[in-house]
Amino acid sequence: MTSKSVATALTLYRARTLTLEQAATVGGCSTAQFEESAQAFAPAPGEASADD
């Protein structure tokens, strides 16, 4: 599991392109590991998104 593969899978998961299970497979980890990694990539509370 690399941060790049998890980031890619997370992007696809958030776009609802992949299911949680599929995203974990793409990320090369279990669904539990993917969920844990997804939390690490989540924006900090109060952080504005870049969608202008």
MODELLER restraints for C-alpha pairs under 7 A, 6 or more apart:
rsr = mdl.restraints
at = mdl.atoms
rsr.add(forms.Gaussian(group=physical.xy_distance, feature=features.Distance(at['CA:1:A'], at['CA:27:A']), mean=5.80, stdev=0.5))
rsr.add(forms.Gaussian(group=physical.xy_distance, feature=features.Distance(at['CA:1:A'], at['CA:28:A']), mean=4.99, stdev=0.5))
rsr.add(forms.Gaussian(group=physical.xy_distance, feature=features.Distance(at['CA:1:A'], at['CA:29:A']), mean=6.14, stdev=0.5))
rsr.add(forms.Gaussian(group=physical.xy_distance, feature=features.Distance(at['CA:5:A'], at['CA:26:A']), mean=6.81, stdev=0.5))
rsr.add(forms.Gaussian(group=physical.xy_distance, feature=features.Distance(at['CA:5:A'], at['CA:27:A']), mean=4.91, stdev=0.5))
rsr.add(forms.Gaussian(group=physical.xy_distance, feature=features.Distance(at['CA:6:A'], at['CA:27:A']), mean=4.55, stdev=0.5))
rsr.add(forms.Gaussian(group=physical.xy_distance, feature=features.Distance(at['CA:9:A'], at['CA:23:A']), mean=4.86, stdev=0.5))
rsr.add(forms.Gaussian(group=physical.xy_distance, feature=features.Distance(at['CA:9:A'], at['CA:26:A']), mean=5.96, stdev=0.5))
rsr.add(forms.Gaussian(group=physical.xy_distance, feature=features.Distance(at['CA:9:A'], at['CA:27:A']), mean=5.76, stdev=0.5))
rsr.add(forms.Gaussian(group=physical.xy_distance, feature=features.Distance(at['CA:10:A'], at['CA:23:A']), mean=6.73, stdev=0.5))
rsr.add(forms.Gaussian(group=physical.xy_distance, feature=features.Distance(at['CA:10:A'], at['CA:38:A']), mean=6.54, stdev=0.5))
rsr.add(forms.Gaussian(group=physical.xy_distance, feature=features.Distance(at['CA:12:A'], at['CA:18:A']), mean=5.73, stdev=0.5))
rsr.add(forms.Gaussian(group=physical.xy_distance, feature=features.Distance(at['CA:13:A'], at['CA:19:A']), mean=6.15, stdev=0.5))
rsr.add(forms.Gaussian(group=physical.xy_distance, feature=features.Distance(at['CA:13:A'], at['CA:20:A']), mean=6.58, stdev=0.5))
rsr.add(forms.Gaussian(group=physical.xy_distance, feature=features.Distance(at['CA:13:A'], at['CA:23:A']), mean=6.06, stdev=0.5))
rsr.add(forms.Gaussian(group=physical.xy_distance, feature=features.Distance(at['CA:20:A'], at['CA:31:A']), mean=6.64, stdev=0.5))
rsr.add(forms.Gaussian(group=physical.xy_distance, feature=features.Distance(at['CA:21:A'], at['CA:31:A']), mean=5.94, stdev=0.5))
rsr.add(forms.Gaussian(group=physical.xy_distance, feature=features.Distance(at['CA:24:A'], at['CA:30:A']), mean=5.62, stdev=0.5))
rsr.add(forms.Gaussian(group=physical.xy_distance, feature=features.Distance(at['CA:24:A'], at['CA:31:A']), mean=5.18, stdev=0.5))
rsr.add(forms.Gaussian(group=physical.xy_distance, feature=features.Distance(at['CA:24:A'], at['CA:34:A']), mean=5.42, stdev=0.5))
